[in-house]
């Protein structure tokens, strides 16, 4: 952003090609933080450029349909599309300021003329018409800067729409993946209930044979009740995620898509996740583009405010016609052609105050842009670190489940043979159930961390169907 402008020190009447105010230059991005690979580089990712339709990496047709439906019907996206349409209309209005303006007026009147003023007090008809044409000579660049500001606002609104689309794609994928993971967790819980039920049946049988006590039966029944207690919570959480998915798709809770209801295993990418580098990230993230375009618009508004320090000149003309039926020689026609000049000099305090306001707003937008850039880089590295940690935990718990299942199978056989006590069997059973529950939770956490990474990378907005996202409201 350059602060100096030659027009500010030169008579604007002599420099019609200039525009007052600073000429916008995109702010520099720190090379050290924007270039190269990210700090975190977990397994399962690579340095290839990030994909736009990143959810295609899951190779899940149901998810593809859900994301497309969310783009077409989500209410937040429709609001953002309407805001964009409004900003584009404001831009067209600003551009129309370069065209001549015209106004046409006319009228017919009927009434009595006061005696002594002509017409003898008889009722009379009078006719008049006027035409005005004006075209502003944009010597100071006020119109040009106004168009620049409106264009920046429109582009910022477009980026804001894209930012909403990124969120919609990510949250739709998250809700679907969570619902699938919780369905898998329900299946694990039912298996745990089955294991606990088998333990209770075995204990009751051994008690009948005198090989176990009532105390053993009660402890086995407690383990069964604890296993059953985990299922309702999982079912409730799954319903909540399904209802959230319906809302993202613009549907009431009763219309949860069947694709999501039938899903019993969380989706996982079929290939490594491409993350690209910092420079590509900043060019792709909609919030960065939104902040940069808002900075451009606010910079242009300094020029709009500065233009009030100089005369405003319009070229145009006006003409008028008047006629009265009773007054002889009443027909008259008048016209005017020439420049029209308006200037607030010498009272420029208001203009200078507005310039100070515009400059302060531009400084605020620049600071916001710098903050958005740092936040974008931070969020990606945080997401990569969280994804790496979640993946390692899920892998470790998978190994724990396999070991615990093998230990339980051995304990079950030895208990049936009378080689170990019921307490040892119960301990191995609880260890298996605990590890399976933790593994299910880790799978859901890993899926959510993966979505956070995709969201931080800022992809997906290029795939929004604009005709669907901006559909009009239903007729009343």
N, C-alpha and C positions, 0 to 999 in steps of 0.2 A: 504494500500500500504506500504510494508516494504522496507526500504532503504538499509539494509545491506544484503550482500550475501557472503557466505564463499568462493565461487570460486574466488572472486575478490582479495583475499589475499593469494591464493594458486596457485602453478604452474598448469596451465590448462592441461599440458601434463600428470599430475599424477591423475587428477580428471575428467575422461571422462564423468562421470554421471552428472557433474555440468553444470550450464548455468550462465554466468555472467549477471549482472544487477539485479534490484530488482524483487523479486517474487510478483506477483499481488495479492492483497487482496481487495475484494470489500469494498468501503468506508462505514463507519458507518453512519446510518441515525438517526437523533435525535429522540429518543423514545417518547419524550413529544409531538412532532408535528406529528409523523407518526402513533401513536397508538390511539385507541379509536374512538369515533364518531366525526363528524365535528361540528364546532361551531354552524352553522345554521342548523336547523332541521324543515323546514316548513311542514305544513300539505300536504298530498299527496305524502309523501316520507316515506320510512322505512329503517331500518338498515340492511336489507338482502343484500347479495353480489350482486353487480351490474351485469346485464346481458350482455352477449356478443352481441347478436342480439337485442339490445334494441328497435329498431323500431317495433319489433313484439308486444310490449306493446300497440301499437295503434290499433292492430287487423284490419288493413286496407290492404286487398290483393293488391290494386293498389300500395300502398307505398312499399310493399314487392317486387313487380315486378320492380319498379323503382330503388330501391336500388341495387337489383341484376343486373340490366342492367348497372347501373353506375359502379359497380365493374368490370363488364366484358368489358366495352368499354371506360371508362374515360381515357383521354390522359395523365393526370398527374400521374395516377396510373400505366399506361403502362411505362412511363418514370422511375418511381421508381422501377418497376419490372426489367427493363433493367439494371438499376444501380446495383441492387442486383445480377443479373446474371453475370455482369462484376466482382463484388467483389468476387463472388464464383469462377470464373475462375482464378482470381489472387491467391486465396487460393490454388487452385489445382497446380498452377505454383510454389508456395512456397513449397508445400509438395513434389513436384517432385524434389526439390533440394537435397533431401536425397538419391536419386537414382544415380547410376553411370552415368557419361556423356561420350559419345563416339563421335568421329569424324572420318570420312573416306574420304580420298582424293586420287586422282590418275589422271594420264594424259598421253597423247601420243604426242610426238613432232617429227618433221621432218625438217631436214635442213642440210647444209654443215658444216663440221668441218674445221677450219682453218688449212692449211698445216703446218706440223711440230708439231701438237698437237694430232696426231693420226688420222687414217681414210683417210689420203691422200686427203682430200678435197672433198671426195665423199659425196653425200646425204645419210643421215642416219636416221633411226628410233630409238627413245629412249622411254622407258616405265618406269613409276614410280608409286608407290602406297604407301600410308601411312595409319596407323590405330593408333588412340590414345584413351586410356581408362583412366578415372580418377574418383575417388570417394573421396569426401571431408570427412575427419574425423572431426566430429563436437565436438571437444574437448571443445571449449569455449561456445558452445550452440548457435552459431550465427544462424544456420539453425532453431533450435528449437524456438528461439525468433522470427525469421522471420515468422514462421508458426503461432505462437501465435498472432503476430500483424495482419497478414492477416486474421486469424479467427475472431479476434475482429472487424476488418473492415467489414467483411462479415456480422457478426451479427448486427453491427450498421446499415448497409445498409438494413438488413431485418427489423429492428425496424423502420427505416426511411420510408420504404414501408408501414409498418403498420400504422405509423403516418399519412401518406397521406390517407390511407384507412379510418381512423377515420374522417378526414376532409371531405372526399367525402361522407360518409354516413350521416354526420351531415348536410352538405350543400345541399345535395339532399333532405333530409327530410325538411330542412328549406324552400327551394324553393317551394316544393310541398305544405307545410302547408301555406306559405304566399299566394300562388296562390289561394288556397281554401278559406283562410280568406278574401282575397280581393274580391273573387266572392261573398261571403256572404255580404261583405260591399257594393258591387254593388247592391245586392238585397235590402239592407236597404236603400240605396240612392234612389232606384226606389220607394220604399214605401214612403219615405219622399216626393218625387216628387208628388206621387199620393195624399198624404195628402194636399200638397200645392195647387195642382190643384183643389181638392175638395173645399178648402177654397176660391180660386179665383172664382170658379163657384157659390158658395153660395153667395159670396159678390156681384157678378154681378146680381144675381137673386134678392137679396135684394135691390140693387140700382134701378133695374127696378121697384120694388114695392115702391120705395121711402123711404126704411128703412135704406139705406146706401148711402154714398157719393162717388164721384169720387176719393177723397183722400183715402178712404178705399179700393177701387179697385186697385189703384196704389200701395198701401202698400202690398196688397195681391199678386199682380203681381211680386213685388220685392222679396217677400218670395219665390215664385215659381222659379224665375230666380236664386236665390241663391241656392236653392235645386238642380236645374239642373246643376249648375256649379261644384258641387262636383263629379258628375258621370264621366266625362272624365278623371279626374285625377286618379280616382280609376281604371278605365279601362286601362289607360296607365301603371300604376304601376303593374297591374296584368299581362299585356303582357310582361313587363320587367322580371318579375319573371319566367314566362313560358319560355322565351328565355334563361334565366340563367339555368333553369332546363334542357333544351335541350342540352346546352353546356356541362353540367355535365355528361350527358348521351352519349357524343360524337356525337351529332346530330347537323345538321344545324338548324337555327331558324324556317325554314319552316316545320320541322318535329317534332313539339311539340307533345308529347304523348297524345292520346285522353283521357287516364285516368285522366290526369291533367286538360285538358280542361273541362271535364264534372264535375269535383269536385266543389261542391257548399257550402260545410261546412268544416271547418278545422278539421283535425283528433285530437283526444284527447286520452290519455292513458285510458285503461279500468281497470287498477289496479294501486296501489301505485308504485311510482318510487323507486326501490331499489338503495341505494347509497353506502352501505358497510362502510368501515372505511379507515383511512389514510394508514395503512400498505398494505391493498389490493389494494388501488389506486396506490401506488407507484410501486407495482409489475405488475400492469396492464397497466399503461400509457406507450405507445410506446416511447414518447420523453425521459422519464426517463431511459428506457432500452437502448435507442440509446446513451445517454450521458454516461451511465455506461460502455457500450461496447467500446465506443470510448476511454474512460479512460484506459480500459484494453489494447487496441491496442497501445496506446501511451506509456504506461508503458513498454510493451514488446520492443518497439523501443529503449528504453534506453539500453537494453541488446544487441540489434543488433549493436548499435554504440559502446558499450563497448568491443565487441568482436574484434574490430580492434586494441585494445591494445595488443593482443596476437598473436602468430604465427598462420598462417592458413596452415594446413597440408592436403595434398591429397595423397592418395595411387592410383597408377595406372601404366601404362606402355604404350609404344609406339613401333611400328615396322614399318620398311620401306623396300621397294624393288626397285632396279634399274636395268635396262638392256638396252644395246646398241647393235644393230645388227652388227656393224662394228668393235667394239672394243673387242678384245679377253679378256676374263675374266672380262667383264664388269658387269656380273650378280653379284649383291650384295644384301645382306640382313642384316639389323641392327635392334636391338631392345634395349629397356630399360625398366627395372622394378624396382620400388622402391618408396619411399616417395618423395613428392615434397613439399618444404617448402617456404612460402612467408611471409615476415614480414616487416612492415614499420619502425621498430626500426632503429635508435634512433629518427627519426622525427615523433613524436606522436602529434604534435600540432593540426593537422587537426582532428584526432580521438577525442581528448579531446574537441575540439570545437563542434563537432557533438554530443558528449555526453551532453554537456551543452545545446545545442539546444533541444535535446530530453527531458531532464529534465524540461526545461522551458515549453515545449509543454504539458508535463504531468501535471505540476502545473496549467496550463491554463485549461486543460480538467477537473481537479478536481474541480476548481472553477466553471466551467460551470455546472458540475453535481450538485454541491450544489445549484446553482441558479435555475436549472431546478426543483429540488425537492421542493424548496420553492415556485416556481411559480405554480407547480401542486397543492399543498395544498391550495395556495391562490385562484387559479381559481375556485376550487370546492366550497369553502366557498362563494366566490363572486357570483358564479352562483346560489347557494342555496338561498342567500339573495335576489338576483334579482328575482328569481322565486317566492319566498314568497311574495315579494312586488307586482309583477305583478298579482299574483293570488288574493291577497286582493283587488287590484284596480279593477280587472275585476269583482269580486263578488260585490263590492260596486256599480259599474256602472250598473251591472245587476239589482240591487235593484232600482237604480235611474231611469232606463228605465221603469221598471214596474210601479213605482209611477207616472212618467211623462205621460205614456200612459193612466193611469187611470184618471189623471187630465185633459188630453186633451179630453178624451171622455166626461167627465162631462162638460167641458167648451163648447164643441161643442153643446151638448144638450141645455145648458142654453142660448147659443148665438142664437140658432134657436128659442128658446122660447122668446127671447128678454130680458132675465134677466141680461145679462152682455154686455159690449161693445165689439166692434170688436177688440180693442186694447188688451183686456184680452184674447180673443181667440187667437189672433196672438202670444201673449207672451207664452201661453201654447203650441202652435204649435211649435214655435221655440225652446222651452225648450226640447220638445220631440225629435225633429230632432237633436239637439245638443247632447243630451244624447245618442241617438242611434249611432251617428257618433263616439262619444268617446268610446262607448262600443265596436264597431267594431274594432277600433284602439287598444283597450286594449286586445281584443282577439288575434289579430295578435302579439302584444308584448308578451303576455303570451306564445304563441306557440313558438316564437323565443327564449324566456328565457328558455323554457323547452329544446329546442334543444341545447342551450348553456350548460345546465347542463349535458345532455347526452354526449356532446362533451368533457367537462371537466373531466367527469368520465373515458374517454378513452376507452370505449368499442366499439366493432364492427369489429375490425381488424381480429379477429379469423375467420370471415366468408368470407374472400376474396377468390374467386376461383382463385388459382394461375395459372392454365392453361389459363384462359381467360385474366387475368391481364397482362400476359407476352407474349401475342400473337405476332407473328412476323409481320414485316412490309410486305405489299403486294408486290408481285413480280413485278419487272419493265418490 
